[in-house]
Amino acid sequence: MKWYWWLLTTIFAVLGISTFIPASASKPCLLGYYAHCSFTPVSAVICWVIAGACYWLGRRGATKKAV
């Protein structure tokens, strides 16, 4: 798996985690507290799906080259 797939996977996984960090915001998130992102559960899942897709695409490309 190439380095840029690992980088993209890591970036989106960290961004998904960072949405849960409490911070000052204009309105509470869907979980009821003031978080970094007001759509915390939804945005975290979106980031993690993108991270999973980047990981899958990277692994898919690595296995095709090995065969």
C-alpha positions in Angstrom: 0.0 0.0 0.0 1.4 3.3 -1.0 2.2 6.0 1.5 -0.4 8.5 0.3 -3.2 6.0 1.0 -1.9 5.6 4.6 -1.8 9.4 4.9 -5.3 9.9 3.6 -6.6 7.1 5.9 -4.9 8.6 8.9 -6.0 12.2 8.2 -9.7 11.2 7.8 -9.6 9.0 10.9 -8.1 11.8 13.0 -10.6 14.3 11.6 -13.4 11.9 12.6 -12.1 11.7 16.1 -11.5 15.5 16.3 -15.2 16.2 15.7 -15.9 14.8 19.2 -13.6 17.3 21.0 -15.6 19.7 23.2 -15.2 23.3 22.1 -17.1 26.6 22.2 -19.7 26.6 19.5 -22.9 28.5 18.7 -25.2 25.5 19.2 -24.9 22.1 20.8 -24.2 19.0 18.7 -26.6 16.2 18.2 -25.2 14.5 21.3 -26.2 17.4 23.5 -22.9 19.1 24.3 -20.9 21.9 22.6 -18.4 20.1 20.3 -15.9 21.0 17.7 -18.6 20.2 15.1 -22.3 20.7 15.5 -23.0 17.5 13.4 -20.7 15.4 15.5 -22.0 11.8 15.1 -22.9 12.3 11.4 -19.6 14.0 10.5 -17.5 11.5 12.4 -19.2 8.6 10.5 -18.7 10.4 7.2 -15.0 10.9 7.9 -14.6 7.3 9.0 -16.3 6.0 5.9 -14.0 8.1 3.7 -11.0 6.7 5.7 -12.3 3.2 5.2 -12.7 3.8 1.5 -9.1 5.2 1.2 -7.8 2.1 3.1 -9.8 -0.2 0.8 -8.7 1.5 -2.4 -5.1 1.4 -1.2 -5.3 -2.3 -0.3 -7.1 -3.0 -3.6 -4.3 -1.3 -5.6 -1.6 -3.1 -3.6 -3.1 -6.6 -4.2 -3.6 -6.0 -7.9 0.1 -5.1 -8.4 1.2 -8.2 -6.4 -0.8 -10.6 -8.6 
